[in-house]
Amino acid sequence: MHVLVTADTLSGVWTYTRELVAGLVSRGVRVTLVSLGEIPLPQHASWMDSLHGLEYRPTAFRLDWMQEGEFDLEDSSAYLTRLVEEIKPDLLHLNQVCYGNLPVRVPRVVVAHGDLISWWQAVHGHEPKQSPWLRWYRRVVTQGLSKASALVTPTTWMMETIRDCYGCPDRSTVIYNGRNPIFFNPYVSKDDSVLAVGRLWDVGKQVSLLTQHPHPLPVCIVSSDAPIQNSKVPIRADVRLATDNAYVAIKGPQTEAQLRTLYSKAAIYAATSRYEPFGMAALEAALSRCAIIANDIAPFRETWGDAALYFRSNDATSLADLIRCLSEQRDLCRTYANRAFQRARDRFTAKRMIDEYLQLYHKLLGAESAAA
């Protein structure tokens, strides 16, 4: 089987793509990977070096959710169409819904990892203001969905959201994202500390909730931004995760090894997002045996069930109360860390994800063969 995969290098979709492509190649699937957004730095693409059966074609086409993406969509679609004609894949796995409308006779799986309209609704509480660009965006997403052979979303919540915003193709399924547990270390002695991942300016991730109250434990936010100006607690940059004094520490971009160490040492992971169709960082924390404190939103409830603790939606005081609770009750913290770890191992591994995608691929190819 030969699968053409498209990927976005500017978001967590790149991590998902790594797991997908590596898993497919390990099962004997030939993969052609096309990346969009920005050309990744060598260290961000080094995971491909040992994958035999992978052909990589990086591009810098802008993505549909960018304001400038409208100007690149025609060219990127033409590029993908020519590539399909050249390499003749058996199936397309498209991580950008807009490409479901490519004029090719090949089965197309489109994966909706998120979208602008549902993001805006979750963050602002209403749809974005109508504009020519937004009408264009809604049209290309709707067309991509209508022409897809199958739609995949990473949660049932995301499936329902896509259906409400755009409608869905007849064949649609939920396949939860997965990570390979081998990348994480759940057996290291924990520091009494809290970890979060997200840009401080990102109102969707809203890690800034952690800066609104003092905490009994040091907090580390992995971010690429300068400290915000209205923090009510001390913020220090590039410091150790745990020391004798509690503070909020901001760390810049981390290597995989550095981030793995931060996950492994933190006792608690704060999943603060108000929009998170799945939540890959929380999964990585769970595989590192962190207790999960999550914003009380539907996708986190669906993903983590009773394996996480939930603070009142978007409420910094409630978040601080739960951090204090776990800091005072160490046994409870360890219980929730073990629950999150076990749920991640049972439900959200890369192996399970690849199994389900291959089942879907074979169904689509079988249907295509029968129709022919």
matplotlib code that plots the C-alpha trace (Angstrom):
import matplotlib.pyplot as plt

x = [0.0, 1.2, -0.3, 0.3, 0.1, -0.1, 1.0, 1.2, 4.6, 3.2, 1.2, 0.8, -0.2, 3.5, 3.9, 0.8, 2.3, 5.5, 3.6, 1.4, 4.2, 6.6, 3.8, 2.7, 6.2, 6.9, 3.9, 5.3, 3.3, 5.0, 4.5, 5.0, 4.9, 4.2, 4.6, 3.0, 3.4, 7.1, 10.1, 11.1, 14.5, 16.8, 16.3, 12.6, 12.8, 15.6, 13.0, 12.6, 16.3, 15.8, 12.5, 12.9, 9.9, 9.3, 9.7, 9.6, 8.6, 8.6, 6.8, 6.1, 2.6, 0.5, -2.3, -6.0, -6.6, -4.0, -5.4, -2.9, -3.8, -6.4, -3.7, -1.8, -4.7, -5.0, -1.2, -0.9, -3.9, -2.4, 0.9, -0.8, -2.9, 0.3, 2.0, -0.8, -0.7, 3.1, 3.4, 0.0, -0.7, -3.4, -4.9, -4.6, -4.4, -5.1, -4.6, -6.0, -9.7, -9.7, -7.7, -10.6, -11.8, -8.7, -9.8, -8.3, -9.8, -8.1, -9.8, -9.3, -9.2, -9.5, -8.6, -10.1, -7.7, -9.4, -10.8, -11.0, -14.7, -15.0, -11.8, -13.4, -16.6, -14.8, -12.5, -14.9, -18.3, -19.6, -18.8, -16.3, -17.6, -18.5, -16.0, -15.2, -12.2, -14.3, -16.9, -14.1, -12.7, -16.1, -16.7, -13.4, -13.8, -17.3, -16.3, -13.4, -15.7, -18.3, -15.8, -13.9, -14.2, -14.1, -13.8, -11.7, -11.7, -9.6, -12.7, -16.4, -16.7, -14.8, -16.9, -20.1, -18.6, -17.6, -21.1, -22.7, -20.4, -20.1, -21.9, -20.1, -19.6, -21.5, -18.5, -17.0, -15.3, -13.4, -9.8, -8.1, -4.6, -1.8, 1.8, 4.5, 5.1, 8.8, 9.4, 8.5, 9.9, 7.2, 9.6, 11.7, 11.3, 9.0, 9.6, 6.8, 6.1, 3.5, 4.1, 2.2, 2.9, 1.6, 2.3, 1.4, -0.4, -2.6, -6.1, -7.0, -4.3, -4.7, -1.7, -1.7, -4.3, -1.3, 0.0, -3.1, -2.6, 0.4, 0.8, 2.4, 4.5, 6.8, 5.2, 7.0, 5.4, 7.1, 6.6, 8.4, 7.1, 8.4, 6.6, 3.3, 2.9, 0.0, 1.2, 0.3, 3.1, 6.9, 8.0, 11.5, 13.0, 15.0, 15.3, 15.1, 11.7, 11.8, 13.6, 13.0, 10.8, 7.5, 7.3, 6.3, 9.2, 9.0, 11.1, 11.7, 11.6, 12.7, 14.3, 12.5, 15.0, 14.5, 10.8, 10.8, 12.8, 10.4, 7.4, 9.2, 10.1, 6.8, 4.2, 1.3, 0.4, -2.0, -4.1, -5.6, -6.9, -10.3, -10.1, -8.4, -9.9, -7.6, -4.7, -1.4, 0.6, -1.7, -1.2, 2.6, 2.3, 0.1, 2.6, 5.2, 2.9, 1.9, -1.4, -3.6, -5.6, -7.7, -10.0, -13.6, -14.4, -16.1, -13.0, -11.0, -13.8, -14.2, -10.5, -9.6, -12.9, -12.2, -8.4, -8.1, -9.2, -11.1, -11.2, -14.2, -14.1, -11.5, -11.3, -7.9, -9.0, -10.4, -7.2, -5.1, -7.4, -6.8, -3.0, -3.1, -5.2, -2.8, 0.2, -1.3, -2.4, 0.5, -1.2, -4.1, -1.6, 0.1, -3.3, -4.3, -0.9, -1.3, -4.8, -3.7, -0.8, -2.9, -5.6, -3.0, -1.4, -4.8, -6.4, -4.0, -1.0, 0.4, -0.1, -3.8, -4.1, -2.2, -4.3, -7.5, -6.2, -5.1, -8.6, -10.2, -7.7, -8.5, -12.3, -12.0, -9.7, -12.0, -15.0, -13.1, -12.1, -15.7, -17.1, -14.5]
y = [0.0, 3.5, 6.4, 10.1, 12.1, 15.9, 17.6, 21.0, 21.8, 24.7, 22.9, 19.7, 18.0, 17.5, 15.3, 13.3, 13.0, 11.6, 8.8, 8.2, 8.0, 6.0, 3.5, 3.1, 2.6, 0.0, -2.0, -2.1, 0.8, 3.1, 6.7, 10.0, 12.9, 16.4, 19.1, 22.6, 25.8, 26.2, 24.1, 22.3, 22.8, 19.7, 18.8, 18.8, 16.4, 14.1, 11.5, 10.6, 9.6, 6.0, 5.4, 3.3, 3.5, 7.2, 9.9, 13.4, 16.5, 19.7, 22.8, 26.3, 26.7, 28.7, 26.9, 27.5, 29.0, 31.7, 35.0, 34.6, 31.0, 31.8, 33.0, 29.6, 27.2, 27.0, 26.5, 23.9, 22.0, 22.0, 20.8, 17.9, 17.0, 16.8, 14.8, 12.3, 11.9, 11.3, 8.9, 7.2, 6.5, 4.1, 6.5, 10.1, 10.9, 14.6, 16.5, 19.6, 19.3, 21.7, 19.2, 16.7, 18.5, 17.5, 16.5, 13.0, 9.5, 8.3, 7.5, 10.5, 10.4, 13.9, 14.4, 17.4, 18.2, 21.6, 24.5, 28.2, 28.6, 26.1, 27.6, 31.1, 29.8, 28.1, 31.0, 34.0, 32.4, 33.3, 32.8, 35.2, 38.3, 37.6, 38.7, 37.7, 35.7, 33.9, 33.0, 31.7, 29.6, 28.1, 27.3, 25.4, 23.5, 22.5, 21.5, 19.4, 17.6, 16.9, 15.3, 13.3, 9.5, 9.5, 12.1, 11.3, 13.4, 12.8, 13.0, 12.6, 16.2, 17.3, 15.2, 16.8, 20.2, 19.7, 18.4, 21.5, 23.9, 22.3, 19.0, 15.6, 13.1, 9.8, 7.9, 9.4, 7.9, 8.9, 7.7, 9.0, 10.3, 8.2, 8.4, 5.7, 5.2, 4.5, 8.2, 8.9, 8.0, 7.4, 5.8, 8.9, 10.2, 13.2, 16.8, 18.6, 20.8, 21.7, 21.8, 23.4, 23.8, 26.7, 30.2, 32.8, 35.0, 32.1, 32.7, 29.2, 27.5, 30.1, 28.9, 32.5, 31.1, 29.8, 33.3, 34.7, 33.1, 32.0, 28.3, 26.1, 24.4, 25.9, 26.1, 25.7, 26.9, 25.8, 28.7, 30.7, 34.1, 36.8, 37.0, 38.7, 42.0, 41.5, 38.4, 38.4, 36.1, 36.2, 35.0, 33.9, 32.8, 29.6, 28.3, 24.9, 23.3, 22.9, 24.8, 25.8, 28.7, 28.6, 30.7, 30.6, 29.8, 30.4, 28.2, 28.8, 26.2, 22.8, 19.9, 16.6, 15.3, 18.5, 18.3, 14.6, 15.4, 18.1, 15.7, 13.0, 15.2, 17.1, 15.7, 17.6, 18.7, 21.6, 21.2, 24.7, 25.0, 26.2, 24.8, 21.4, 18.9, 16.2, 17.5, 15.9, 17.6, 16.2, 12.7, 13.1, 14.1, 11.2, 8.8, 10.4, 9.6, 13.1, 13.8, 15.7, 18.8, 19.8, 22.6, 21.3, 21.2, 18.4, 17.0, 16.7, 14.9, 12.6, 11.8, 11.5, 10.6, 9.9, 9.7, 13.5, 16.2, 19.2, 22.8, 25.1, 26.2, 28.9, 29.7, 30.5, 30.3, 26.8, 25.7, 27.1, 25.2, 21.9, 22.4, 23.2, 20.1, 17.8, 19.4, 18.7, 15.2, 13.4, 10.0, 11.5, 13.1, 9.7, 8.0, 10.4, 10.1, 6.4, 6.7, 9.0, 6.7, 3.6, 5.3, 6.6, 3.1, 1.5, 3.9, 6.4, 4.5, 4.9, 1.2, 1.4, 4.5, 2.9, -0.3, 1.8, 3.8, 0.7, -0.8, 2.3, 2.3, -1.3, -0.6, 2.3, 0.5, -2.6, -0.4, 1.3, -2.1, -3.4, -0.3, -0.7]
z = [0.0, -0.9, 1.1, 0.5, 3.8, 4.1, 7.3, 9.0, 10.6, 12.6, 15.2, 17.2, 14.0, 13.3, 16.4, 15.3, 11.8, 13.2, 15.0, 12.0, 9.4, 11.6, 12.5, 8.9, 7.6, 10.4, 9.0, 5.5, 4.1, 1.6, 2.5, 0.7, 3.1, 2.0, 4.7, 4.5, 6.5, 7.0, 6.0, 9.3, 10.8, 10.5, 14.1, 13.7, 10.7, 11.9, 13.0, 9.3, 8.9, 9.9, 8.1, 5.0, 2.8, 3.3, 0.7, 2.1, 0.1, 2.2, 0.9, 2.3, 1.1, 3.6, 5.4, 4.9, 8.4, 7.7, 6.4, 3.5, 2.9, 0.4, -2.0, -1.8, -1.9, -5.7, -6.1, -3.3, -4.6, -8.1, -6.6, -4.8, -7.8, -10.0, -7.3, -7.1, -10.9, -10.7, -7.8, -8.0, -4.4, -3.4, -0.8, 0.4, 4.2, 4.3, 7.6, 6.0, 5.3, 2.4, 0.2, 0.4, -2.8, -4.9, -8.4, -8.3, -8.4, -5.2, -1.9, 0.5, 4.3, 5.7, 9.4, 11.2, 14.0, 14.6, 12.7, 12.9, 13.5, 16.4, 17.9, 17.8, 19.3, 22.2, 22.9, 22.3, 22.9, 19.5, 15.8, 14.2, 12.4, 8.8, 6.2, 2.6, 3.9, 6.4, 3.8, 1.6, 4.5, 5.4, 1.7, 1.2, 4.4, 3.5, 0.0, 1.3, 3.7, 1.0, -1.3, 1.3, 1.2, 5.0, 7.8, 10.9, 14.1, 17.3, 19.6, 19.4, 20.6, 17.5, 15.2, 16.6, 16.3, 12.7, 12.0, 13.6, 11.7, 8.3, 8.0, 7.6, 4.8, 5.1, 6.3, 9.4, 12.4, 15.6, 15.9, 19.0, 18.6, 20.1, 21.2, 21.6, 25.3, 24.6, 24.2, 27.8, 31.3, 33.9, 36.4, 37.6, 41.1, 40.9, 42.1, 43.8, 40.8, 38.1, 34.4, 31.6, 27.8, 25.8, 24.6, 27.1, 24.5, 23.3, 24.7, 23.6, 25.7, 28.5, 30.5, 31.9, 34.4, 36.3, 36.8, 38.6, 42.0, 44.1, 44.4, 47.0, 44.3, 41.7, 38.2, 34.9, 31.7, 28.5, 26.2, 23.5, 24.7, 27.0, 30.4, 30.5, 32.2, 34.5, 36.5, 40.2, 41.1, 40.4, 37.0, 36.3, 33.0, 32.2, 35.8, 37.4, 37.5, 41.3, 44.0, 47.6, 46.6, 44.7, 41.6, 38.0, 35.6, 31.9, 29.7, 26.0, 23.3, 24.5, 22.7, 22.9, 25.5, 27.6, 27.4, 28.3, 31.4, 32.4, 32.0, 33.9, 36.9, 37.2, 39.7, 38.1, 34.5, 34.1, 31.0, 30.9, 27.3, 26.6, 23.0, 22.7, 20.2, 21.7, 23.7, 22.8, 25.6, 28.3, 26.8, 26.9, 30.5, 31.3, 29.7, 32.0, 35.0, 35.8, 37.6, 35.2, 36.3, 33.3, 32.4, 32.6, 28.9, 27.0, 25.0, 28.2, 29.9, 27.0, 26.8, 30.5, 32.2, 35.9, 35.4, 35.8, 38.1, 36.6, 37.6, 36.9, 33.2, 32.7, 36.4, 37.8, 41.4, 41.0, 39.3, 42.2, 44.7, 43.0, 42.8, 46.5, 47.2, 45.4, 47.0, 50.4, 49.6, 48.1, 48.0, 46.0, 43.6, 43.0, 42.6, 39.8, 38.2, 38.1, 36.7, 33.9, 33.1, 32.9, 30.8, 28.4, 28.0, 27.6, 25.1, 23.5, 22.1, 18.6, 18.0, 18.6, 16.4, 13.5, 13.8, 13.4, 10.5, 8.6, 9.2, 7.7, 4.8, 3.9, 4.1, 1.7, -0.7, -0.6, -1.4, -4.2, -5.7, -5.4, -7.2, -10.0]

ax = plt.figure().add_subplot(projection="3d")
ax.plot(x, y, z, "-o")
ax.set_aspect("equal")
plt.show()
